[in-house]
Amino acid sequence: MIVMKRRDSIFLLMLVVLLAACGCDNRGSQEEPQAQEEQIVPADMSLIEMSVPVTDNWVWSGKPQITIRIANGNAGAVKLGTKVVITTDKKAEVVTLTDSVIISAKSQKDAVMTAEADMEPGIYHAECYVDTAKVRAFNFAIDPFLITSPNDKPADFDDFWQAAKDQLAAIDMHAQLTEIPERSNANVKVYLVEMYSVPDGLEGEPVKIRGYYCEPQDGQKHPVILHFYGYDTQGYTGPVDCPYAGTNAEFYLSHRGQYLNNRPAGTNLGVAEETVNIYGDWFRYHLGEKDTYYYRGAYMDVVQAVRFMATRESSDMTKLFAEGSSQGGALTYAAAALSDYPFTAIAANVAFMGDFADAKDIESLAYWEISDHYWVDGVPQEQSIQYLPYFDIKHLTPRISCAVLASSGLADDVCPARLNLVPFNNLGTPADQKEYIIEPEMGHSYPANWYSKMNELFNDKM
């Protein structure tokens, strides 16, 4: 037993009181000192650099994760407000995200803005601000491969196209070939092909269409590749590149009223007479009608191109491919969907003619004729677009089961991304046999790796 003397206990008590008074108890010794709070200074916005970098390809699931990057060149810390205004591609308001951020002097900080709730699959527009300064506006996608569209497929859709094909089958294509000596060599001969397709309606004279045909000269059968053009700008002659000359049989189709069928005499190799476009700007030709609309004939022209290739000894129709961009992308889908022969693989870049139910509400350069603000020759919108579902590639793509490469740019204001994604999502192709390239900053153009990806796909299937 330890006995403490009275004077010792008094001394110990005084020591405890002294330690408590100076805050030197054992518990306090484990706490870290608090950092000194930064002094906020008024921001000189001329010393603030702001950007919105592309993150995650601007494609997200459920919620966007938008990064606003702010670099502070001020001598002190600044506090800035951040805001992102999000609307749909049809300009409907969705949500406005707001926050604030403190950036230390001479440093950089990322403000990541996200929605509280999941957003529906779709294409959206974001406008990003720091305080009152607009930093950037761009489009982004939420779950793009889950985007759907109203089902406006006509009940007699299949019968309509079968009747068109039956009409085509009754026409003698009467194909005439004229060799182009300046493009031919020992490995491949290049021909101008002139042949006939369906009239511009249920009656009338067959329409002459043209194209360039590249035929290997080794006497063997070769894979067949069809090339379809975008809108005719009249800026150049009908291409005849034959990039696979001597390896594959190729056909470059000029469908009715475009390219080889729309030039002064002597403009195109082998075409001696003047060819005239009678269809105006094509999309509006008999818009609001069904049996005489421009794309009924145009879609049958691509079917006729396939039938022509089937007549050639050099064609291996078990290895059938097609490619095109914009209007050519729509024709590529139409060829694969309506052809008598199953396709092996196709590549459709920024395709036109898709998802008219949504297109009428999305501001775009390719579909402006069907907007609420435009009446075709005095015909109101409802009447002018009533038959467009017959020509909508979203109703054709379920017929396609071959391998598919497709793409679009989120900045495309000609054929906006949604109008490409819906037909792609409707494809009958197995998921592991289709690929879609989304380019976040691309407009109506080609992805940088488009041709390498297409060649890889085609070569893999040959």
C-alpha positions as CSV (number, residue, x, y, z in Angstrom):
1,M,0.0,0.0,0.0
2,I,1.4,3.4,-1.1
3,V,0.8,6.3,1.3
4,M,1.1,9.8,-0.2
5,K,2.2,12.6,2.1
6,R,0.0,15.6,2.4
7,R,2.4,18.0,0.8
8,D,2.9,15.7,-2.2
9,S,-0.9,15.5,-2.8
10,I,-1.1,19.3,-2.7
11,F,1.7,19.6,-5.2
12,L,0.1,17.0,-7.6
13,L,-3.3,18.8,-7.4
14,M,-1.6,22.1,-8.3
15,L,0.1,20.5,-11.3
16,V,-3.1,19.1,-12.7
17,V,-4.8,22.5,-12.4
18,L,-1.9,24.1,-14.1
19,L,-1.9,21.7,-17.0
20,A,-5.6,22.1,-17.5
21,A,-5.3,25.8,-17.6
22,C,-2.7,25.8,-20.4
23,G,-4.6,23.2,-22.5
24,C,-1.7,20.8,-22.3
25,D,-3.7,17.7,-21.6
26,N,-2.8,14.5,-23.3
27,R,-5.9,14.4,-25.6
28,G,-5.2,17.7,-27.3
29,S,-1.7,16.6,-28.2
30,Q,-3.1,14.2,-30.9
31,E,-5.1,16.9,-32.9
32,E,-3.6,18.5,-36.0
33,P,-3.6,22.3,-36.2
34,Q,-6.3,23.8,-38.5
35,A,-5.2,25.1,-41.9
36,Q,-5.4,28.8,-42.3
37,E,-8.4,29.7,-44.4
38,E,-7.6,31.2,-47.8
39,Q,-8.4,34.8,-48.3
40,I,-10.9,35.3,-51.2
41,V,-10.2,38.2,-53.5
42,P,-12.4,39.7,-56.2
43,A,-11.7,37.9,-59.4
44,D,-10.1,39.6,-62.3
45,M,-11.8,37.6,-65.0
46,S,-9.1,38.5,-67.5
47,L,-6.8,36.3,-65.4
48,I,-9.2,33.4,-65.4
49,E,-8.9,30.7,-68.1
50,M,-11.9,28.4,-68.6
51,S,-12.5,25.3,-70.7
52,V,-14.8,22.3,-71.0
53,P,-12.7,19.3,-72.1
54,V,-14.1,16.2,-73.7
55,T,-14.5,13.5,-71.1
56,D,-15.8,10.0,-71.6
57,N,-16.4,10.8,-75.2
58,W,-19.3,12.9,-74.0
59,V,-21.3,9.6,-73.7
60,W,-22.6,8.6,-70.3
61,S,-25.0,6.2,-68.7
62,G,-27.8,7.8,-66.5
63,K,-26.0,11.0,-65.5
64,P,-23.6,13.3,-67.3
65,Q,-20.3,14.1,-65.7
66,I,-19.5,17.5,-67.2
67,T,-16.1,19.0,-66.3
68,I,-15.5,22.7,-66.3
69,R,-11.8,23.4,-65.9
70,I,-10.8,26.7,-64.4
71,A,-7.3,28.2,-64.1
72,N,-6.9,31.1,-61.7
73,G,-4.1,33.6,-62.5
74,N,-5.1,36.0,-59.7
75,A,-2.7,36.7,-56.8
76,G,-5.4,35.4,-54.3
77,A,-8.0,32.7,-54.2
78,V,-11.3,33.4,-56.0
79,K,-14.8,32.0,-55.7
80,L,-16.7,31.5,-58.9
81,G,-20.2,30.2,-59.7
82,T,-20.6,27.4,-62.2
83,K,-23.7,26.6,-64.2
84,V,-24.7,24.0,-66.8
85,V,-28.0,24.4,-68.6
86,I,-29.2,21.1,-70.2
87,T,-31.9,20.8,-72.8
88,T,-33.0,17.9,-75.1
89,D,-32.1,17.9,-78.8
90,K,-35.7,19.1,-79.3
91,K,-34.9,22.2,-77.1
92,A,-37.0,21.1,-74.2
93,E,-35.7,22.2,-70.8
94,V,-34.3,19.4,-68.6
95,V,-32.3,20.7,-65.7
96,T,-30.0,23.6,-64.7
97,L,-27.0,22.6,-62.6
98,T,-25.4,25.2,-60.3
99,D,-22.5,25.2,-57.9
100,S,-19.6,27.3,-56.8
101,V,-15.9,26.6,-56.6
102,I,-12.9,28.1,-54.8
103,I,-9.7,28.1,-56.8
104,S,-6.4,28.9,-55.0
105,A,-4.1,31.6,-56.3
106,K,-2.1,30.6,-59.4
107,S,-3.7,27.1,-59.6
108,Q,-6.2,25.1,-61.5
109,K,-9.3,23.2,-60.4
110,D,-12.0,21.1,-62.1
111,A,-15.6,21.6,-61.3
112,V,-17.5,18.4,-62.1
113,M,-21.2,19.0,-62.7
114,T,-23.7,16.2,-62.6
115,A,-27.5,15.7,-62.4
116,E,-29.1,14.3,-59.2
117,A,-31.4,11.9,-61.1
118,D,-30.8,9.6,-64.0
119,M,-31.8,11.1,-67.4
120,E,-33.7,9.3,-70.1
121,P,-31.7,7.8,-73.0
122,G,-31.2,10.5,-75.6
123,I,-29.1,13.3,-77.1
124,Y,-28.8,16.4,-75.0
125,H,-27.4,19.9,-75.4
126,A,-25.3,21.5,-72.6
127,E,-24.4,25.2,-72.2
128,C,-21.7,25.8,-69.6
129,Y,-21.0,29.0,-67.7
130,V,-18.5,30.4,-65.2
131,D,-20.2,33.3,-63.5
132,T,-21.8,35.0,-66.5
133,A,-19.2,33.9,-69.0
134,K,-20.3,31.2,-71.5
135,V,-17.5,28.7,-71.7
136,R,-18.8,26.1,-74.2
137,A,-21.9,24.6,-75.7
138,F,-21.9,21.0,-76.9
139,N,-24.1,17.9,-77.3
140,F,-23.8,14.7,-75.3
141,A,-25.4,11.3,-75.2
142,I,-27.0,9.4,-72.4
143,D,-27.3,5.6,-73.0
144,P,-27.4,6.1,-76.8
145,F,-27.9,2.5,-77.7
146,L,-31.2,2.5,-75.7
147,I,-32.7,5.4,-77.7
148,T,-36.0,4.5,-79.3
149,S,-38.5,6.3,-81.5
150,P,-42.3,6.3,-81.9
151,N,-43.5,3.3,-83.9
152,D,-45.1,4.8,-86.9
153,K,-44.5,1.9,-89.3
154,P,-47.4,1.7,-91.8
155,A,-49.4,-1.5,-91.7
156,D,-48.8,-2.2,-95.4
157,F,-45.1,-1.3,-95.2
158,D,-43.9,-4.7,-96.4
159,D,-46.5,-4.9,-99.1
160,F,-45.5,-1.5,-100.4
161,W,-41.9,-2.4,-100.9
162,Q,-42.7,-5.8,-102.3
163,A,-44.9,-4.1,-104.9
164,A,-42.0,-1.8,-105.8
165,K,-39.7,-4.7,-106.2
166,D,-42.2,-6.6,-108.3
167,Q,-42.4,-3.5,-110.6
168,L,-38.6,-3.5,-110.8
169,A,-38.4,-7.2,-111.7
170,A,-40.8,-6.6,-114.6
171,I,-38.4,-4.0,-116.2
172,D,-35.6,-5.0,-118.6
173,M,-32.6,-3.3,-117.1
174,H,-31.0,-3.4,-120.6
175,A,-27.6,-2.8,-119.2
176,Q,-25.1,-1.3,-121.7
177,L,-21.4,-1.2,-120.8
178,T,-18.9,1.2,-122.3
179,E,-15.2,0.7,-121.4
180,I,-13.3,3.7,-120.0
181,P,-9.8,3.0,-121.4
182,E,-8.0,5.7,-119.4
183,R,-9.1,4.0,-116.2
184,S,-8.6,0.4,-117.3
185,N,-5.5,-1.8,-117.1
186,A,-4.4,-5.4,-117.3
187,N,-5.9,-6.2,-113.9
188,V,-9.2,-4.4,-114.1
189,K,-11.5,-2.9,-116.7
190,V,-13.6,0.1,-115.8
191,Y,-16.9,0.5,-117.6
192,L,-19.7,3.1,-117.7
193,V,-22.9,1.2,-117.1
194,E,-26.2,2.6,-118.3
195,M,-29.4,0.7,-117.4
196,Y,-33.0,1.2,-116.5
197,S,-34.9,1.2,-113.2
198,V,-38.6,1.8,-112.1
199,P,-40.5,4.8,-113.4
200,D,-41.2,7.8,-111.1
201,G,-44.5,6.2,-110.1
202,L,-46.7,3.2,-110.7
203,E,-46.8,4.0,-114.4
204,G,-44.6,5.7,-117.0
205,E,-41.3,5.1,-118.7
206,P,-38.4,3.4,-116.9
207,V,-35.7,5.8,-115.7
208,K,-32.2,5.5,-117.0
209,I,-29.5,5.4,-114.3
210,R,-25.8,5.1,-114.6
211,G,-22.7,4.0,-112.7
212,Y,-19.1,3.0,-113.0
213,Y,-18.2,-0.7,-112.8
214,C,-14.8,-2.1,-112.0
215,E,-14.3,-5.7,-113.2
216,P,-11.3,-7.8,-112.3
217,Q,-9.7,-9.5,-115.3
218,D,-8.4,-12.8,-113.8
219,G,-11.4,-14.8,-114.7
220,Q,-12.1,-15.6,-111.0
221,K,-15.1,-14.7,-108.8
222,H,-14.6,-11.8,-106.4
223,P,-16.4,-10.2,-103.5
224,V,-18.8,-7.4,-104.6
225,I,-18.7,-3.9,-103.1
226,L,-21.3,-1.2,-103.9
227,H,-20.6,2.4,-103.3
228,F,-23.4,4.9,-102.8
229,Y,-23.1,8.7,-102.9
230,G,-24.2,11.5,-100.7
231,Y,-26.2,14.5,-102.0
232,D,-25.0,15.8,-105.3
233,T,-23.3,19.2,-104.8
234,Q,-22.4,19.4,-108.5
235,G,-19.0,20.4,-107.2
236,Y,-17.2,17.5,-108.9
237,T,-17.6,14.7,-111.4
238,G,-18.9,11.3,-110.6
239,P,-16.1,9.5,-108.7
240,V,-14.6,6.3,-110.0
241,D,-11.8,5.5,-107.6
242,C,-11.9,1.7,-107.6
243,P,-9.8,1.4,-104.4
244,Y,-9.9,-2.4,-104.5
245,A,-9.4,-2.6,-108.3
246,G,-8.4,-6.1,-109.3
247,T,-9.2,-7.6,-105.9
248,N,-13.0,-7.0,-105.7
249,A,-15.8,-6.3,-108.2
250,E,-17.0,-2.8,-107.5
251,F,-19.9,-0.6,-108.6
252,Y,-20.4,3.1,-108.1
253,L,-24.1,3.9,-108.6
254,S,-25.4,7.3,-109.7
255,H,-29.1,7.0,-108.9
256,R,-31.7,9.0,-110.6
257,G,-31.1,12.7,-111.0
258,Q,-27.7,12.8,-109.4
259,Y,-24.0,12.7,-110.5
260,L,-23.7,11.0,-113.8
261,N,-27.4,11.8,-114.3
262,N,-27.0,15.5,-113.7
263,R,-24.1,16.9,-115.8
264,P,-23.4,18.7,-119.1
265,A,-22.3,16.5,-122.0
266,G,-18.7,15.4,-121.7
267,T,-18.4,16.2,-117.9
268,N,-18.1,12.5,-116.9
269,L,-16.0,9.8,-118.4
270,G,-18.0,7.9,-121.0
271,V,-21.1,10.1,-120.8
272,A,-21.4,11.8,-124.2
273,E,-24.9,13.4,-123.8
274,E,-26.1,16.0,-121.4
275,T,-28.0,14.5,-118.4
276,V,-30.5,16.6,-116.5
277,N,-31.9,16.4,-113.0
278,I,-35.7,16.8,-113.1
279,Y,-36.1,16.2,-109.3
280,G,-35.2,19.6,-107.9
281,D,-33.5,19.1,-104.5
282,W,-34.7,15.5,-104.5
283,F,-36.0,15.2,-100.9
284,R,-38.9,17.5,-101.7
285,Y,-39.8,15.8,-105.0
286,H,-43.4,14.7,-104.6
287,L,-43.1,14.9,-100.8
288,G,-46.5,14.2,-99.4
289,E,-47.2,11.5,-101.9
290,K,-46.3,7.8,-101.7
291,D,-46.1,6.1,-105.1
292,T,-44.3,9.0,-106.8
293,Y,-42.0,10.2,-104.0
294,Y,-38.4,10.5,-105.1
295,Y,-36.9,7.9,-102.7
296,R,-39.2,5.2,-103.8
297,G,-37.4,5.3,-107.1
298,A,-34.0,5.9,-105.5
299,Y,-34.3,2.9,-103.2
300,M,-35.2,0.7,-106.2
301,D,-32.2,2.1,-108.1
302,V,-29.9,0.5,-105.4
303,V,-31.7,-2.8,-105.7
304,Q,-31.2,-2.6,-109.4
305,A,-27.4,-2.1,-108.9
306,V,-27.3,-5.3,-106.8
307,R,-29.2,-7.1,-109.6
308,F,-26.8,-5.8,-112.2
309,M,-23.8,-7.1,-110.2
310,A,-25.5,-10.5,-110.0
311,T,-25.4,-10.7,-113.8
312,R,-21.6,-10.5,-113.9
313,E,-19.4,-13.6,-114.1
314,S,-16.8,-11.9,-111.8
315,S,-19.3,-11.4,-108.9
316,D,-19.3,-13.7,-105.9
317,M,-22.8,-12.8,-104.6
318,T,-22.2,-14.7,-101.4
319,K,-19.7,-12.0,-100.4
320,L,-21.7,-8.8,-100.8
321,F,-20.8,-5.4,-99.3
322,A,-22.0,-1.8,-99.5
323,E,-20.9,1.5,-98.1
324,G,-21.9,5.2,-98.2
325,S,-22.2,8.4,-96.2
326,S,-25.1,10.7,-95.6
327,Q,-27.6,10.0,-98.4
328,G,-25.2,7.2,-99.3
329,G,-25.6,5.8,-95.8
330,A,-29.4,5.7,-96.3
331,L,-29.0,4.0,-99.7
332,T,-26.6,1.5,-98.1
333,Y,-29.3,0.5,-95.5
334,A,-31.9,0.4,-98.2
335,A,-29.8,-1.9,-100.4
336,A,-29.2,-4.4,-97.5
337,A,-32.9,-4.3,-96.5
338,L,-34.5,-4.6,-99.9
339,S,-32.0,-6.6,-101.9
340,D,-32.8,-10.1,-103.3
341,Y,-29.4,-11.1,-102.0
342,P,-28.2,-11.2,-98.4
343,F,-25.4,-8.8,-97.6
344,T,-22.3,-9.8,-95.8
345,A,-21.4,-6.5,-94.2
346,I,-22.2,-2.8,-94.7
347,A,-20.8,0.5,-93.6
348,A,-23.2,3.5,-93.2
349,N,-21.7,6.8,-92.0
350,V,-23.9,9.7,-90.8
351,A,-26.9,8.3,-92.6
352,F,-29.8,10.4,-93.9
353,M,-33.5,9.5,-94.1
354,G,-33.8,8.3,-90.5
355,D,-36.4,8.7,-87.8
356,F,-38.8,11.3,-89.3
357,A,-41.0,11.2,-86.2
358,D,-38.3,12.9,-84.3
359,A,-36.6,14.7,-87.2
360,K,-39.6,17.1,-87.5
361,D,-38.9,18.4,-84.0
362,I,-35.1,18.6,-84.2
363,E,-33.4,21.6,-85.9
364,S,-31.3,20.3,-88.8
365,L,-30.1,21.2,-92.2
366,A,-31.1,18.0,-93.9
367,Y,-34.7,17.9,-92.6
368,W,-35.7,21.5,-92.5
369,E,-38.4,20.9,-95.1
370,I,-40.5,19.0,-92.6
371,S,-40.2,21.5,-89.7
372,D,-43.2,23.3,-88.2
373,H,-42.0,26.5,-89.9
374,Y,-42.0,25.2,-93.5
375,W,-44.8,24.2,-95.7
376,V,-44.0,22.4,-99.0
377,D,-45.8,24.2,-101.8
378,G,-48.4,25.4,-99.3
379,V,-49.1,21.9,-98.0
380,P,-49.1,21.8,-94.1
381,Q,-46.6,19.7,-92.3
382,E,-49.0,16.9,-91.2
383,Q,-49.9,16.3,-94.8
384,S,-46.4,16.6,-96.3
385,I,-44.9,14.1,-93.9
386,Q,-47.7,11.5,-93.8
387,Y,-46.0,9.1,-96.1
388,L,-42.4,9.5,-95.0
389,P,-42.6,6.5,-92.7
390,Y,-42.6,4.3,-95.8
391,F,-39.1,5.6,-96.6
392,D,-37.7,5.8,-93.0
393,I,-34.6,3.7,-92.7
394,K,-35.6,2.9,-89.1
395,H,-38.3,0.7,-90.5
396,L,-35.9,-0.9,-93.0
397,T,-33.1,-1.8,-90.6
398,P,-34.9,-4.6,-88.8
399,R,-34.7,-6.5,-92.0
400,I,-30.9,-6.4,-91.9
401,S,-28.9,-9.1,-90.1
402,C,-25.4,-8.7,-91.6
403,A,-22.4,-7.1,-89.9
404,V,-22.8,-3.3,-89.7
405,L,-20.4,-0.4,-89.1
406,A,-22.1,3.0,-88.5
407,S,-21.2,6.3,-87.0
408,S,-22.3,9.8,-86.2
409,G,-21.0,13.0,-84.8
410,L,-22.6,14.7,-81.7
411,A,-22.0,18.0,-83.4
412,D,-23.7,17.0,-86.7
413,D,-26.4,19.6,-87.5
414,V,-27.2,18.1,-90.9
415,C,-28.1,14.5,-89.9
416,P,-28.2,14.7,-86.1
417,A,-27.0,11.8,-84.0
418,R,-30.4,10.7,-82.7
419,L,-31.6,10.2,-86.3
420,N,-28.7,7.8,-87.0
421,L,-28.9,6.0,-83.7
422,V,-32.5,4.9,-83.9
423,P,-32.1,3.0,-87.2
424,F,-28.9,1.4,-85.8
425,N,-30.7,0.4,-82.6
426,N,-33.4,-1.2,-84.8
427,L,-31.0,-3.4,-86.7
428,G,-31.7,-7.2,-86.8
429,T,-27.9,-7.7,-86.6
430,P,-26.6,-9.5,-83.5
431,A,-25.0,-7.2,-81.0
432,D,-21.5,-8.6,-81.5
433,Q,-21.7,-8.0,-85.2
434,K,-22.5,-4.3,-85.2
435,E,-20.3,-1.4,-84.2
436,Y,-21.1,2.3,-83.8
437,I,-18.6,5.1,-83.7
438,I,-19.6,8.2,-81.8
439,E,-17.4,11.2,-82.4
440,P,-18.0,13.9,-79.7
441,E,-16.9,16.9,-81.7
442,M,-17.5,15.8,-85.3
443,G,-20.1,17.4,-87.5
444,H,-21.4,16.0,-90.8
445,S,-18.2,14.3,-91.7
446,Y,-16.2,11.1,-91.3
447,P,-14.5,9.7,-88.2
448,A,-10.7,9.8,-88.6
449,N,-10.5,6.0,-88.5
450,W,-13.6,5.4,-90.7
451,Y,-12.0,3.9,-93.7
452,S,-9.5,1.8,-91.7
453,K,-12.4,0.4,-89.6
454,M,-14.5,-0.3,-92.7
455,N,-11.6,-2.0,-94.5
456,E,-11.0,-4.1,-91.4
457,L,-14.6,-5.2,-91.3
458,F,-14.9,-6.0,-95.0
459,N,-11.5,-7.8,-95.1
460,D,-12.5,-9.9,-92.1
461,K,-15.7,-11.0,-93.8
462,M,-14.2,-11.7,-97.3
